[in-house]
Amino acid sequence: AQSVAQPEDQVNVAEGNPLTVKCTYSVSGNPYLFWYVQYPNRGLQFLLKYITGDNLVKGSYGFEAEFNKSQTSFHLKKPSALVSDSALYFCAVRDVGAAGNKLTFGGGTRVLVKP
Amino acid sequence: DTAVSQTPKYLVTQMGNDKSIKCEQNLGHDTMYWYKQDSKKFLKIMFSYNNKELIINETVPNRFSPKSPDKAHLNLHINSLELGDSAVYFCASSQRYGGGRNTEAFFGQGTRLTVV
């Protein structure tokens, strides 16, 4: 079974400050890891992914995430947050060895960036 | 040139009715999915199809019946709608490549279903 935990329901940060959204995962095999963002009344937009290779992956809109195998974490980061980054962020995992390519999502973290 | 499109965007219907949601993707992907997002924003997979073949059925009530006429379309038909079916339903697609892996999934805008 695969699972994802996002321990914070909401993260508040001032504009210009660093933003971190936490994610830990559990899979039986090797993980593929993803971050998605959802703006109000919109679908999910893909931000970035870790498949293999460098542990630090860079994605859209200045976001990056670091894969840490020993801590089974894939935290999302942005060095300087913008008000427009306020949205709902989802971490997702796919077990490489599992059939069906099922994406399992965390519960989501709401990010509020204040001016 | 929308990549994954769903219709309708909003659907309000009475309990007991039967309704369908349509999904089409123009990305050339061979795998399509239906996800349900509940009122607490929790996302859960319902179905996955690869080349029109059902791959995942996550213990969804059999009132929900997906239909994939071709690999670009995955429709969701719901019989005897219940209040608890109210949610946002997302269609998504991805492409399977070597080693059983898939690209990231691309999502539609969602269909907000309200059962009254």
Interface residues (C-beta under 8 A of the other chain):
Chain A: Y32 F34 Y36 Q38 N41 R42 G43 L44 Q45 F46 K49 I51 L88 F90 R94 V96 A99 G100 N101 K102 L103 T104 F105 G107 G108
Chain B: V4 T31 Y33 K40 K41 F42 L43 K44 I45 S48 N50 I55 I56 E58 F90 A92 S94 R96 G99 G100 R101 N102 E104 A105 F106 F107 G108 Q109 G110
